[in-house]
């Protein structure tokens, strides 16, 4: 017999799209997202219902977890036992749930990420608060659906009068949707619900007066009231959670940081390990040891500090670089009417209150029906017993039970239920006492029926009952907040001193841009030897600095490099350094000068002079930057202009500029207006056409200086004897006699402070001259030819040492 097959001719896109759509619908509605009414995912609901159905309640002894898991898998949740047990364990963990729904006996894991013991070893039962969520489930308060094999039924939702979605929060990821709802304080949430019922809350801002923010089971400090309000309004928002810490004083002037509360869902063991790694890697200074002293009395992590360590600085470093502080992002998505929806706090409360109202209505309806049924029976019993002899005679004359019921129904106009109750009446109930009891019961039943009818018929009465029940739940299960709410997010200011070892070091920068630092010990052992350098390279800066200082490197293209001294590669003093491009990528720029800065919070100014005759003065503090991984703009250059002088002035000094054609201009630093970092500056020298600024230097006391021309002429002069201090934006005064046949062009002008050596470096050879051997000359002299351009080649560099 052949099997008839129905084959559909479909494309892969159609098949995959259809199947994935079904899968997505399933995991959204029936796996990963909670229901807005009871705040539970299906697996959680099935676990709680299975335990309740089997009588595994808070007032009974514990039962093996394996028995519950097997019951859940066999009857309601046909999935892996590990997934069911993991869900069950999470419901019992008081550091994950603000109000645990399962009371577990045995090892149920830890904040260190330790797994729970196997389910054959642990025992569990419903917690008291979970029992309340299931109290009225037998009173037709919720709808049921057949289980996976139609062998029994399971509830679609639990008849919870507690706002579980907000009080315990949830997290989950499904297809195209995710949810992240933090726990909140039950007292606050119920106060909000009661206020909403009374019409006292309309918008999310009103809700903040009742629910101040999330309340995590692990405590901590929650910062950012604006983020909370945004989450309450839209369902999305961001807050910062910070660990609770305290700086304690120890003997000997030492301190320690004690942490007693951690941010929500932080793994304590990993946190302690990370902090210890940062200490061992010397990313943070001043920490002697990090210890976990947590015991049965509570959480306690201790950061022991070295003597004179900056406790606040160390704490801020750990807050910045570990999970002692982290961001929590609200994403309040839940299932409403079988549809995933992102909601603010008011819609969530409304969905919960609508559920509560439905549960109370259905419970009251059930109780009313039961009361009416009992009243009906009590009425029949009263009638039958009041004429007892007649009733007994009638029953005795009947052929059987059915005949007796028929005669009673004909004689007293009983319903079948009433007749059944009379026939089944036991003889010992036929006393006068029982007549009185029946009369009392009938009266009480009429009163109860009236009360229940009033609840169903009058909305105000129903609301009053709900308020009463929610108030009772608040008084029984509500508690104090654990998390502290702060309105503003505190900015973490990291101190360099706690991130690096504060020590003295020698910093070296060469003209070709090679940098390094060496320990004072290495420098002391080799201070009489120059560091290894390439041919024709020379020292540009050799100075002592602290590792907390910054190196400022100025380039001819108007850029500057800001390099923390501790980030400069350390080597022996005599070894070669690394090129600055290995630290900060630069291309096509020449280093012209460098300075070490201890602090930017000073009145010092940066001075710049360009070859086109511009000068600029800017506060040093403007050059303090957070981003130090690329060249930064020191000043704005126009066209092919270049910087010929850059330096830092600690006070109102003076400037001397020299042009290539031999003009010198002396003016005060105060004549240069202070401008911003990205400005171009003002005119310093009124140059002739084709003339350019060759060099410049700054000073406080007018010095001697030497100048060198392209022809190898060297001339020493006394500034105050040959020049007057004038204003900027002038042409200046000639400082060398004009020669018509082969005029001199100034290459460098350098201040002289003692018996220094002047180095003139040519293409082929170099020449050295002691400055003390040079005679002071006036402006009209051409100087001495100490460098033969024909023999030594074109001048490439001029410097003093």
VOGU-3710 file (C-alpha; in Angstrom, 3 decimals, decimal comma):
1> xxxxxxxxxx> 0,000/0,000/0,000  1,619/3,286/-1,086  1,711/6,291/1,188  0,203/9,387/-0,350  2,466/12,355/0,318  1,544/15,977/0,061  4,602/17,852/-1,165  4,690/21,671/-1,134  6,881/23,423/-3,670  8,320/26,247/-1,544
11> xxxxxxxxxx> 11,509/28,280/-1,690  14,089/28,127/1,077  13,321/31,743/2,006  9,650/30,942/2,514  10,356/27,843/4,605  13,020/29,471/6,786  10,949/32,640/7,192  7,873/30,688/8,242  9,754/28,387/10,633  11,773/31,182/12,187
21> xxxxxxxxxx> 8,614/33,248/12,614  6,985/30,399/14,534  10,124/29,854/16,611  10,389/33,576/17,387  6,743/33,735/18,444  7,284/30,767/20,751  10,384/32,028/22,529  8,943/35,540/22,869  5,612/34,426/24,305  6,524/31,187/26,055
31> xxxxxxxxxx> 10,127/31,233/27,124  12,282/34,338/27,511  9,973/37,224/28,421  7,859/37,584/31,597  4,119/38,187/31,740  3,299/41,684/32,961  0,604/40,274/35,285  2,563/37,901/37,527  6,078/38,862/36,394  7,011/35,245/35,664
41> xxxxxxxxxx> 8,421/33,414/32,695  6,685/30,113/31,800  9,361/27,885/33,360  9,228/29,872/36,617  5,426/29,726/36,681  5,458/25,961/36,073  7,960/25,367/38,866  5,908/27,349/41,388  2,616/25,779/40,301  4,061/22,253/40,381
51> xxxxxxxxxx> 5,349/22,772/43,931  2,019/24,219/45,046  0,037/21,459/43,333  2,129/18,806/45,099  1,709/20,515/48,474  5,391/21,534/48,676  4,517/24,728/50,556  6,217/26,846/53,176  4,399/25,185/56,087  5,500/21,672/55,020
61> xxxxxxxxxx> 8,891/19,921/55,250  11,471/20,380/52,470  11,442/17,960/49,525  14,267/16,853/47,275  14,782/19,288/44,401  15,124/16,352/41,991  11,533/15,340/42,755  10,249/18,803/41,869  12,375/18,959/38,702  11,078/15,578/37,579
71> xxxxxxxxxx> 7,499/16,626/38,276  7,931/19,853/36,284  9,542/18,087/33,318  7,046/15,219/33,326  3,905/17,323/33,596  4,501/20,831/32,344  7,917/21,656/30,875  9,350/19,054/28,469  12,899/20,454/28,404  16,268/19,618/29,966
81> xxxxxxxxxx> 16,456/18,988/33,688  19,459/21,333/34,055  17,553/24,331/32,660  14,647/23,687/35,038  16,958/23,225/38,029  18,952/26,365/37,157  15,713/28,373/37,026  14,700/26,846/40,340  18,060/27,716/41,917  17,871/31,324/40,705
91> xxxxxxxxxx> 14,417/31,693/42,296  16,046/30,772/45,626  19,119/33,047/45,477  18,693/36,061/47,739  21,488/37,972/45,957  19,667/37,632/42,623  16,028/38,050/43,727  14,987/40,823/46,080  12,237/38,535/47,424  13,156/34,850/46,784
101> xxxxxxxxxx> 10,241/32,670/45,705  11,812/29,332/46,665  13,223/28,361/50,029  16,142/26,035/49,280  17,967/23,925/51,839  21,577/23,156/50,911  24,164/24,709/48,615  22,347/26,942/46,133  25,462/28,686/44,791  27,184/31,885/45,872
111> xxxxxxxxxx> 28,051/35,437/44,823  31,431/34,070/43,721  29,750/32,259/40,844  29,982/28,844/42,526  27,375/26,458/41,100  24,641/24,996/43,260  24,938/21,418/44,473  23,328/18,772/42,261  19,562/18,551/42,587  19,826/15,162/44,291
121> xxxxxxxxxx> 21,545/16,870/47,224  19,407/19,967/47,722  15,897/20,294/49,110  13,350/23,007/48,453  9,868/24,316/49,136  7,898/27,404/48,239  8,800/30,523/50,187  6,091/32,208/52,193  5,786/35,083/49,729  5,457/32,641/46,791
131> xxxxxxxxxx> 2,683/30,846/48,677  0,751/34,127/48,776  1,064/34,406/44,988  -0,793/31,077/44,661  -3,316/31,405/47,509  -6,525/31,709/45,521  -5,589/29,555/42,520  -8,218/26,947/43,457  -11,000/29,542/43,303  -11,258/29,788/39,516
141> xxxxxxxxxx> -9,204/32,986/39,523  -7,148/32,210/36,407  -7,592/30,366/33,128  -5,990/26,992/32,510  -4,654/25,392/29,349  -3,871/21,754/28,537  -0,271/20,751/29,157  2,013/19,550/26,358  0,529/16,037/26,228  -3,058/16,887/27,245
151> xxxxxxxxxx> -2,719/14,742/30,349  -3,429/17,603/32,741  -3,814/21,368/32,827  -1,599/24,265/33,853  -2,448/27,907/34,645  -1,786/30,588/32,024  -0,898/33,029/34,811  -0,700/32,901/38,603  -3,324/34,787/40,648  -0,638/36,921/42,269
161> xxxxxxxxxx> -1,732/39,955/44,225  1,963/40,908/44,538  3,674/43,068/41,851  6,343/40,454/41,144  7,543/42,011/37,870  8,715/45,145/39,664  9,584/43,729/43,080  11,913/41,009/41,722  12,695/42,330/38,260  13,800/40,079/35,427
171> xxxxxxxxxx> 16,278/39,650/32,616  15,910/37,797/29,320  16,830/37,699/25,639  14,542/36,417/22,906  14,304/36,891/19,136  14,335/40,610/18,452  13,454/41,472/22,058  15,317/41,678/25,329  14,238/42,705/28,802  16,117/44,145/31,756
181> xxxxxxxxxx> 13,941/45,150/34,698  15,661/45,762/38,045  14,186/44,761/41,414  12,319/47,416/43,405  11,236/47,747/47,000  7,920/45,987/47,659  6,713/48,604/50,140  7,310/51,394/47,616  5,724/49,529/44,698  2,591/48,664/46,711
191> xxxxxxxxxx> 2,363/52,263/47,920  2,456/53,339/44,274  -0,217/50,790/43,343  -2,470/51,950/46,180  -1,945/55,598/45,211  -2,759/54,730/41,590  -5,994/53,052/42,692  -6,907/56,158/44,649  -6,254/58,381/41,627  -3,257/60,132/43,196
201> xxxxxxxxxx> -0,743/59,215/40,461  -1,104/60,127/36,789  2,385/60,466/35,317  5,810/58,879/35,819  7,096/61,934/37,683  4,386/61,374/40,314  5,541/57,743/40,627  8,990/58,946/41,750  7,404/60,213/44,963  6,520/56,616/45,856
211> xxxxxxxxxx> 9,169/54,482/44,096  12,472/56,328/44,450  14,342/53,907/42,195  15,556/50,316/41,944  16,265/48,435/45,157  18,840/45,727/44,519  19,168/42,695/46,805  22,918/43,385/47,097  22,363/47,030/48,069  24,867/49,540/46,701
221> xxxxxxxxxx> 24,371/53,149/45,664  22,238/53,962/42,620  23,106/57,285/40,961  21,188/59,218/38,335  17,648/60,351/39,139  17,243/61,567/35,547  17,926/58,050/34,248  15,338/56,613/36,651  12,723/59,147/35,557  13,431/58,445/31,889
231> xxxxxxxxxx> 13,043/54,703/32,527  9,788/55,291/34,409  8,507/57,375/31,490  9,672/55,324/28,501  10,833/51,946/29,791  14,439/52,741/28,849  16,980/54,531/31,003  20,472/54,288/32,461  21,659/54,454/36,061  25,039/53,920/37,679
241> xxxxxxxxxx> 25,422/51,368/40,487  28,341/51,819/42,866  29,580/49,540/45,620  29,215/50,670/49,230  32,667/51,363/50,614  34,271/52,942/53,635  37,811/54,145/54,335  38,941/52,835/57,727  41,873/54,070/59,788  44,412/51,484/60,996
251> xxxxxxxxxx> 47,287/51,633/63,431  50,458/53,332/62,311  48,704/55,908/60,164  47,713/53,366/57,518  44,278/53,035/55,927  42,168/50,373/54,301  39,110/50,445/52,050  36,295/48,137/53,169  33,570/47,163/50,692  30,357/45,799/52,198
261> xxxxxxxxxx> 27,913/45,979/49,264  28,490/45,233/45,571  26,611/46,250/42,419  23,859/43,886/41,298  24,949/40,553/39,760  28,693/41,236/40,119  30,776/38,093/40,615  32,702/38,779/43,816  35,512/36,272/43,183  36,187/37,691/39,706
271> xxxxxxxxxx> 36,099/41,224/41,103  38,678/40,454/43,815  40,842/38,639/41,237  40,696/41,634/38,878  41,660/44,072/41,640  44,588/41,874/42,689  45,750/41,604/39,051  45,724/45,395/38,716  47,865/45,577/41,858  50,335/42,923/40,667
281> xxxxxxxxxx> 50,576/44,512/37,197  51,390/47,821/38,919  48,473/49,565/37,265  47,680/51,069/40,655  50,076/52,244/43,327  49,689/52,208/47,095  47,805/48,887/47,436  49,421/46,304/49,717  46,820/43,535/49,382  43,245/42,792/48,327
291> xxxxxxxxxx> 41,408/40,287/50,543  37,986/38,683/50,569  36,881/38,510/54,217  33,273/37,558/53,509  31,776/35,193/56,094  28,377/34,299/57,521  28,011/37,771/59,010  28,033/39,397/55,583  30,027/40,533/52,583  33,391/42,169/53,235
301> xxxxxxxxxx> 36,176/42,866/50,731  39,237/44,683/52,090  41,751/46,731/50,078  44,723/47,169/52,387  46,799/50,248/51,551  50,451/51,060/52,011  51,501/53,843/54,314  50,799/57,351/52,944  48,745/55,935/50,040  45,902/58,071/48,689
311> xxxxxxxxxx> 42,837/56,044/49,784  40,322/58,127/47,849  42,479/58,031/44,720  42,850/54,227/44,925  39,093/53,828/45,459  38,325/55,998/42,430  40,765/53,975/40,335  39,059/50,691/41,250  35,609/52,214/40,687  36,742/53,256/37,203
321> xxxxxxxxxx> 38,549/50,064/36,177  36,575/47,275/37,860  32,963/46,262/38,471  32,879/48,200/41,745  30,920/50,647/39,615  28,933/49,804/36,521  26,044/51,027/34,424  22,612/49,420/34,545  20,343/49,925/31,555  16,593/49,676/32,061
331> xxxxxxxxxx> 14,734/47,925/29,219  11,277/47,218/30,639  9,771/44,778/28,152  7,076/42,262/29,145  4,185/40,347/27,618  0,827/42,142/27,620  -2,119/40,427/25,897  0,294/37,907/24,356  2,327/40,760/22,830  5,809/41,999/23,874
341> xxxxxxxxxx> 5,671/45,637/24,874  8,107/48,189/26,266  6,398/50,087/29,045  7,058/52,761/31,609  6,181/52,223/35,248  2,588/53,507/35,017  1,536/51,044/32,251  3,249/48,218/34,197  1,359/49,138/37,366  -1,866/49,399/35,368
351> xxxxxxxxxx> -1,361/45,929/33,851  -0,696/44,538/37,330  -3,743/46,284/38,858  -5,962/45,087/36,033  -4,808/41,544/36,812  -5,426/42,062/40,527  -8,918/43,347/39,816  -9,665/40,336/37,613  -8,366/37,905/40,247  -10,413/39,573/42,993
361> xxxxxxxxxx> -13,514/39,617/40,754  -13,205/35,941/39,806  -12,383/34,941/43,382  -15,393/36,869/44,702  -17,626/35,361/42,017  -16,446/31,875/42,968  -16,978/32,545/46,687  -20,434/33,995/45,963  -21,456/30,906/43,996  -20,193/28,656/46,771
371> xxxxxxxxxx> -22,046/30,700/49,375  -25,288/30,553/47,375  -24,961/26,797/46,929  -24,435/26,320/50,635  -27,323/28,676/51,464  -29,534/26,608/49,190  -28,615/23,392/51,036  -28,941/24,964/54,490  -32,420/26,199/53,552  -33,449/22,653/52,532
381> xxxxxxxxxx> -32,024/21,167/55,714  -33,950/23,685/57,814  -37,202/22,845/56,060  -36,683/19,102/56,299  -35,727/19,072/59,965  -38,569/21,427/60,955  -41,056/18,692/59,894  -38,770/15,840/60,810  -41,419/13,130/61,305  -42,973/13,800/57,920
391> xxxxxxxxxx> -39,541/13,844/56,271  -38,535/10,546/57,868  -41,826/8,901/56,972  -41,510/10,066/53,393  -37,961/8,663/53,105  -38,948/5,355/54,790  -41,805/4,894/52,335  -39,507/5,315/49,340  -38,342/2,296/47,367  -34,747/3,534/47,040
401> xxxxxxxxxx> -32,616/6,668/47,190  -33,776/7,969/43,843  -37,416/7,512/44,836  -36,734/9,274/48,169  -35,198/12,258/46,359  -38,149/12,370/43,959  -40,700/12,408/46,808  -38,772/15,144/48,652  -38,603/17,256/45,494  -42,382/16,850/44,975
411> xxxxxxxxxx> -43,299/17,488/48,628  -40,977/20,461/49,389  -40,201/21,739/45,879  -36,509/20,962/46,464  -33,886/21,063/43,743  -31,978/17,892/43,122  -29,011/19,268/45,077  -31,283/20,047/48,071  -32,905/16,640/47,919  -29,483/14,980/47,779
421> xxxxxxxxxx> -28,357/16,909/50,867  -31,495/15,872/52,853  -31,223/12,206/51,842  -27,535/12,145/52,817  -28,235/13,843/56,173  -26,768/11,841/59,056  -29,037/10,857/61,935  -26,904/12,524/64,612  -27,609/15,890/62,951  -31,342/15,611/63,750
431> xxxxxxxxxx> -31,155/17,466/67,051  -32,436/20,808/68,252  -28,854/22,079/68,553  -28,244/21,499/64,874  -31,420/23,404/63,999  -30,010/26,410/65,840  -26,629/26,006/64,142  -28,295/25,821/60,734  -30,254/28,988/61,462  -27,033/30,778/62,474
441> xxxxxxxxxx> -25,248/29,518/59,367  -28,110/30,627/57,126  -27,991/34,100/58,615  -24,209/34,289/58,188  -24,473/33,063/54,617  -27,028/35,726/53,710  -24,732/38,344/55,173  -21,744/36,951/53,220  -23,763/36,797/50,012  -24,743/40,417/50,451
451> xxxxxxxxxx> -21,109/41,395/51,069  -19,820/39,498/48,046  -22,597/40,834/45,817  -21,770/44,356/46,934  -18,115/43,827/45,954  -19,125/42,684/42,485  -21,779/45,316/41,939  -20,059/48,415/43,343  -16,660/49,357/41,880  -15,774/51,581/44,835
461> xxxxxxxxxx> -16,271/48,660/47,232  -14,087/46,440/45,088  -11,336/49,070/44,972  -11,562/49,507/48,733  -11,133/45,735/49,167  -8,116/45,671/46,846  -6,524/48,578/48,732  -7,132/46,741/52,015  -5,560/43,524/50,734  -2,562/45,287/49,172
471> xxxxxxxxxx> -2,022/47,214/52,414  -2,063/43,936/54,362  0,501/42,429/51,987  2,673/45,542/52,301  2,564/45,366/56,092  3,385/41,650/56,087  6,139/41,432/53,456  7,377/45,018/53,005  10,830/45,940/54,291  13,346/48,789/54,277
481> xxxxxxxxxx> 15,317/49,808/51,200  18,756/48,310/50,686  20,016/50,511/47,830  20,688/54,208/48,394  19,508/56,606/45,668  21,607/59,655/44,754  20,303/62,278/42,346  23,529/63,045/40,498  26,178/60,757/39,031  29,461/61,547/40,764
491> xxxxxxxxxx> 32,294/62,096/38,293  35,322/59,917/38,966  38,507/61,965/38,974  41,497/59,697/38,550  44,728/60,839/40,137  47,897/60,049/38,253  49,681/59,383/41,540  47,652/56,251/42,231  48,166/54,778/38,754  51,935/55,041/38,593
501> xxxxxxxxxx> 54,901/54,849/40,926  55,902/58,422/41,797  59,651/58,646/41,350  62,362/60,861/39,909  63,609/60,073/36,432  65,775/61,595/33,696  64,055/62,525/30,448  65,944/62,790/27,173  64,732/64,170/23,818  66,934/64,428/20,731
511> xxxxxxxxxx> 66,677/66,843/17,790  65,629/64,002/15,500  62,760/63,114/17,828  64,122/60,200/19,869  62,830/60,083/23,459  63,508/57,963/26,516  63,655/58,065/30,262  66,162/56,505/32,616  66,253/55,923/36,326  68,331/58,282/38,444
521> xxxxxxxxxx> 70,553/55,327/39,302  71,283/54,598/35,641  71,876/58,286/34,948  74,227/58,590/37,923  76,294/55,652/36,675  76,568/56,983/33,089  75,994/60,742/33,352  79,381/61,505/31,789  78,396/59,598/28,625  75,929/60,895/26,059
531> xxxxxxxxxx> 73,120/58,508/25,135  73,556/56,573/21,930  72,340/58,657/18,975  72,411/58,555/15,200  75,034/60,541/13,305  74,444/64,324/13,442  71,625/63,874/15,979  72,062/65,811/19,224  70,368/66,282/22,618  67,453/68,717/22,560
541> xxxxxxxxxx> 66,244/68,279/26,149  67,920/66,564/29,085  66,129/67,191/32,355  65,058/65,655/35,612  61,316/64,971/35,942  58,789/63,083/38,031  56,865/60,164/36,553  53,672/62,162/37,188  54,841/64,977/34,888  54,068/65,457/31,193
551> xxxxxxxxxx> 56,424/65,947/28,264  55,341/68,568/25,716  56,997/68,141/22,311  56,543/71,028/19,854  56,807/70,537/16,072  57,480/72,889/13,152  53,993/72,261/11,710  52,172/73,807/14,660  51,377/70,553/16,465  52,285/69,380/19,924
561> xxxxxxxxxx> 52,550/65,941/21,488  51,407/65,470/25,076  53,172/62,422/26,535  52,892/61,390/30,213  56,432/60,842/31,478  55,573/57,408/32,902  54,537/56,288/29,390  57,951/57,078/27,914  59,841/53,767/27,504  62,454/53,345/30,225
571> xxxxxxxxxx> 65,959/52,199/29,319  69,548/52,586/30,452  70,923/56,097/30,122  73,530/55,162/27,547  71,084/53,230/25,333  69,220/54,721/22,382  65,604/55,724/22,908  62,528/55,225/20,720  61,324/57,642/18,111  58,436/59,763/19,300
581> xxxxxxxxxx> 56,338/58,439/16,388  56,208/55,081/18,205  54,344/56,805/21,046  52,278/59,334/19,090  51,957/58,887/15,306  53,405/61,894/13,452  54,441/62,171/9,826  56,350/64,893/7,987  56,911/67,010/11,123  60,196/68,047/12,740
591> xxxxxxxxxx> 60,661/68,367/16,493  61,866/71,891/17,319  61,727/71,951/21,147  60,401/70,135/24,202  59,370/71,024/27,754  58,469/69,061/30,883  55,341/70,251/32,717  54,560/69,326/36,320  51,134/70,960/36,408  48,921/72,745/33,922
601> xxxxxxxxxx> 47,146/74,637/36,697  49,499/77,598/36,579  49,747/81,152/35,222  52,447/80,158/32,699  51,978/80,825/28,974  53,117/79,112/25,803  54,910/81,319/23,275  55,189/80,656/19,547  56,971/82,508/16,740  56,565/81,536/13,068
611> xxxxxxxxxx> 58,814/82,179/10,034  56,169/84,455/8,517  56,499/86,775/11,509  53,492/85,736/13,632  53,608/85,502/17,427  51,135/83,859/19,772  50,692/83,671/23,547  48,256/81,136/25,095  47,735/79,948/28,705  49,521/76,670/29,387
621> xxxxxxxxxx> 46,333/75,205/30,914  44,728/75,269/27,458  47,154/72,551/26,375  46,057/70,023/28,989  44,180/67,343/27,033  42,594/63,991/27,864  43,263/62,490/24,440  47,010/61,977/24,145  47,197/59,351/21,394  47,553/61,722/18,445
631> xxxxxxxxxx> 49,196/65,081/17,574  47,194/68,045/18,870  46,974/71,567/17,441  49,263/74,070/19,169  48,440/76,976/16,875  46,843/77,612/13,506  49,309/78,092/10,635  48,471/79,706/7,294  49,838/78,444/3,997  53,340/76,988/4,261
641> xxxxxxxxxx> 54,204/78,878/7,438  56,252/77,005/10,073  57,068/77,422/13,757  60,648/78,562/14,434  60,318/78,998/18,201  58,068/77,358/20,804  58,479/77,434/24,560  56,891/78,065/27,945  57,201/81,353/29,815  56,596/81,488/33,580
651> xxxxxxxxxx> 56,062/85,225/33,652  56,025/88,473/31,682  59,352/88,014/29,885  60,691/89,429/26,636  61,207/88,200/23,083  63,972/88,803/20,534  63,294/87,907/16,895  65,834/87,877/14,062  65,006/87,785/10,345  67,068/86,056/7,684
661> xxxxxxxxxx> 68,064/89,413/6,134  69,539/90,624/9,400  66,838/92,572/11,231  66,442/92,171/14,995  63,336/93,142/17,000  63,076/93,246/20,803  59,666/93,597/22,515  57,902/92,590/25,711  55,833/89,462/26,066  52,957/91,551/27,465
671> xxxxxxxxxx> 52,647/93,228/24,046  51,303/89,936/22,703  47,588/89,470/23,477  46,510/86,185/25,093  44,469/84,041/22,696  43,030/80,523/22,599  44,755/77,279/21,685  43,467/77,114/18,103  44,163/80,780/17,247  46,831/81,936/14,786
681> xxxxxxxxxx> 48,232/84,791/16,874  49,176/88,342/15,840  51,885/90,014/13,744  55,233/90,081/15,518  57,580/91,459/12,852  56,881/93,612/9,798  59,042/91,732/7,313  60,251/92,953/3,944  59,026/91,071/0,904  60,899/87,784/0,672
691> xxxxxxxxxx> 62,244/88,035/4,227  61,457/85,425/6,889  62,007/85,061/10,637  65,147/82,939/11,059  65,121/82,434/14,819  63,881/83,788/18,154  64,421/83,347/21,876  62,744/84,509/25,093  64,414/85,861/28,225  63,910/87,825/31,427
701> xxxxxxxxxx> 67,307/89,569/31,626  68,861/90,845/28,365  71,625/88,339/27,535  74,646/88,092/25,287  73,874/86,256/22,094  75,642/84,747/19,119  74,387/84,646/15,570  75,518/82,433/12,716  75,052/83,230/9,021  74,824/80,870/6,067
711> xxxxxxxxxx> 78,364/81,902/5,042  79,809/80,666/8,323  80,194/84,081/9,974  79,812/84,103/13,752  79,156/87,220/15,778  78,687/87,805/19,528  76,708/90,820/20,719  75,286/92,305/23,910  71,554/92,783/23,410  70,962/95,831/25,625
721> xxxxxxxxxx> 73,972/97,696/24,207  72,946/97,315/20,575  69,152/97,306/20,668  66,248/99,069/22,323  63,098/97,356/23,585  60,340/98,548/21,241  56,905/97,408/20,160  55,962/94,384/18,097  54,918/94,615/14,439  57,986/96,737/13,540
731> xxxxxxxxxx> 60,739/95,834/11,078  63,453/96,031/13,726  67,070/97,132/13,601  69,881/95,759/11,391  72,248/93,582/13,379  74,764/92,813/10,608  76,266/94,991/7,889  74,781/94,534/4,450  77,057/93,040/1,787  75,876/93,528/-1,762
741> xxxxxxxxxx> 77,918/90,882/-3,607  77,073/87,901/-1,365  74,809/89,091/1,466  74,678/87,258/4,762  71,532/85,363/5,781  70,987/84,624/9,463  70,630/80,910/10,284  70,496/80,881/14,099  70,573/83,317/16,994  71,312/81,810/20,413
751> xxxxxxxxxx> 71,502/83,377/23,909  74,843/82,836/25,673  74,899/82,239/29,433  78,550/81,355/30,104  81,519/79,622/28,577  79,625/77,431/26,133  80,643/75,604/22,997  79,070/76,669/19,717  78,590/73,764/17,318  78,216/74,488/13,613
761> xxxxxxxxxx> 77,390/71,332/11,713  77,927/71,161/7,974  77,174/68,484/5,428  80,755/67,210/5,438  82,312/68,334/8,729  81,487/70,234/11,917  83,190/73,132/13,692  83,250/73,998/17,399  83,976/77,428/18,864  84,169/78,458/22,518
771> xxxxxxxxxx> 81,898/81,469/22,994  84,350/83,065/25,429  86,900/83,355/22,634  84,506/85,468/20,574  84,823/89,254/20,794  81,775/91,413/21,448  80,890/93,268/18,271  78,469/96,022/17,351  75,675/95,994/14,831  77,865/97,190/11,960
781> xxxxxxxxxx> 80,371/94,338/12,071  79,995/91,135/10,036  81,659/88,871/12,563  84,376/86,259/12,134  84,339/83,561/9,463  84,913/80,410/11,538  83,200/77,987/9,173  84,272/77,407/5,591  81,176/76,574/3,567  83,263/75,324/0,659
791> xxxxxxxxxx> 85,154/72,830/2,856  82,479/71,885/5,396  79,429/71,948/3,154  76,125/73,757/3,687  75,205/74,457/7,340  72,697/71,914/8,645  72,575/72,636/12,380  73,766/75,187/14,932  73,535/74,713/18,691  75,208/75,451/22,022
801> x> 76,186/73,079/24,795
//
